[in-house]
Amino acid sequence: MVISQPLDEKRQHPRFPVQFRSSFSSVNVVGGEGALADLSVRGCRIECRVAVKPGTELQLKIHLPNEPAPLGITVAAVRWARGETFGVEFMDMHDEEWKRLGRFIASVELPRADQIDQS
C-alpha cells in the first residue's frame, strides 16, 4: 500500500484519522482530557482546552474503542502546540502496549487499504 504525503511532510509513519477520548498528566506541570484526532504508531494529535507547551513530557492514556482498558503511554513528548491542539511523539511504553497499538493501527489500516484497492 502506498500512502501519498505532501512533500513537506516530515512524518515517517502514516497517520489515521480517529476520534478517541484521551487523558494526560505531567508531574506538577499539566493534566487534563482531550480528544485524540490523529494516530500513528509513533504519535498522535490531541485537541483540548489545556495549554500544553512543546518539550513537556506527558503520561498519556488513549481510550481505544472496544478495549476494556486504556492504552498507556509511559512517556509522550509534546513536539508542537497550536491553539487548543498539540502533537506528541510516543517515547516509551511497555512492550505489551506497543503490541496493542500495533494491532489497533493494523485494524485501522486494513479497511483503508481495501478502499484504495477498490478505487
Sequence and secondary structure as in RCSB ss.txt:
>XXXX:A:sequence
MVISQPLDEKRQHPRFPVQFRSSFSSVNVVGGEGALADLSVRGCRIECRVAVKPGTELQLKIHLPNEPAPLGITV
AAVRWARGETFGVEFMDMHDEEWKRLGRFIASVELPRADQIDQS
>XXXX:A:secstr
      TT   SS  EEEEEEEEEEETTTEEEEEEEEEE SSEEEEE SS   TT EEEEEEE TT SS EEEEE
EEEEEEETTEEEEEEEE  HHHHHHHHHHHHHHHHHHHHHHHT 
